[in-house]
Amino acid sequence: MKIDHAQGKYYLHKDQPTPPSYWLASTPQTNYPALEEDITVDVAVIGGGMAGISTAYLLAKEGLKVVILEEGRILEGTTAHTTAKLTSQHGLIYAKLQQQRGPETAKLYAEANQTAIEFVAKLVEEEKIDCDFSRQPAYIYTQDESYLVKIQEELNAAKESGIDAHYASKLDLPFEVKGALRFDEQAQFHPRKYLLALAQKFEKLGGRIFEHSKAVDVREEGPYLVYTAQGKKVKADYVILASHYPFHILPGLYPLRIYQEREYALVIKAKEQFPGGMYINAEDPPRSLRGLPTPEGERILIVGEKHRTGHGVNLTEHYQNLMKFALENFTVEEFSYHWSTQDCVTLDDIPYIGQSSQDRPNLYVATGFRKWGMTHSTVAALLIRDQIIKGHSPWQEVYAPSREITLDTALTFVSNTSQIVFDMLAGKLMRGDKEYNLKPGEGVIANIDGKRAGVYMDQEHKLHKVDTTCTHMGCELEWNDAELSWDCPCHGSRFDVDGNPIAGPALKPLKSLE
């Protein structure tokens, strides 16, 4: 990513691989072994992100024998591509919660997230974890006069829910705002530094971590049998699905109750000093800002744009929009990093945390964090720990995956299902062109022998051809030119140019057409 100051141009180099996120670039790669034998444990945690590691750590502290299964390397998925805010400020959520589910639910939601922040703060202090943890206020602001009423409603709802919230008419940002809402005593940190330390502490408690050990099935009940792609089995009394998107269709019908969104991030070096605090706007398109301490000095992390996975064309435009925003508001000296992320969103914007369904005891799920995964991953760990050890959590009704459907949720369910059906049918009808003229770094939907196919040309002018039918539920994939991947518009699975899955729920690779 470069900027031409003389010409005032900003652009991405498509012929260069996407750099890792700052969180990945600034920490060492892990090297845990793969599972090579059948084992028996108390708890099997599927997924080595923040939710999985945090939950495993807490259960190991309770004396349980716990294992983590990760399909790749731990902490390289959504956790490594986060904004890394620890906050109860999740957009305009509290007024919505009060309206749709009542004031008590809003209070419990606030309590859960505030407790999560304080848990991380206490653990960092007691264990002396060096993870750039700092207390920061969190702001939601608007540049649109029409949103001031919503900001005021959110302020009232947040205060009634127990949040230390205040109104601000001005902010120390390089652009004017119409008004803002401030939450005090929130925090930011370096997620991989924090969680790599937590993984080590988990091991000292007797826990085991296995990388390159993809879980592909969960069978039986009491105990469960977790099968890996390599044919190994883990026998466990409790299973926790913390793999971002549950790979099980049943129980829970998650493909109909979750959709996935993509978002984009830039790290810039600016001449101006960042004022401190964490900021996000109330309106679309989203714009989030926070300071980023690095060994080379402070940088600014800008996150924004969003779209449903597998939707849209010319996705590099989203990076361009963020770059334009940065250049309009800061004296940019360097674009240091850029990356994208993917988040699961539930029908009512509240995560699914707890027992996956009423008919599968001791099978737990943590998903649908809607871009607020750092705080909600910790909520998930505390909630599931309490359910397993104590039999109950005070927050379980708020987050119950099997909670009652409200009218608003039902309408969203119908809309989401209709979108999935449309995407599936539209993809089946589009066959692509028989003739295509690609340049290195480009991909296209093509027609090969009457079948829909994905074709990508690499830097050596080699063509990579795959069947574009998603191996999850048969939807047709779309080309992502920003990340050089094949993305599913129905459920958000993503595959690399050779057809290997890089984001679930799909577990199997695409068929090669070489």
Secondary structure, DSSP 8 states (H G I E B T S, - for coil): -EEETTTTEEE--TTS-----HHHHTS---------S-EEEEEEEE--SHHHHHHHHHHHHTT--EEEE-SSSTT-SGGGGS--EE-S--SS-HHHHHHHH-HHHHHHHHHHHHHHHHHHHHHHHHTT--S--EEEEEEEEES-GGGHHHHHHHHHHHHHTT--EEEES--SSSS--SEEEEEEEEEE--HHHHHHHHHHHHHHTT-EEESS--EEEEE-SSSEEEEETTS-EEEEEEEEE-SSS----TTT-HHHHEEEEEEEEEEEEESS---SSEEEESSSS-EEEEEEEETTEEEEEEEEEEEETT--S-THHHHHHHHHHHHHHS-EEEEEEEEEEEEEEETTSS-EEEES-TTSTTEEEEE--TT-HHHHHHHHHHHHHHHHHTS--TTHHHH-TT----HHHHHHHHHHHHHHHHHHHHHHH---BS-----TT-EEEEEETTEEEEEEE-TTS-EEEEE-B-TTT--B-EEETTTTEEE-TTT--EE-TTS-EEESS--S---B--
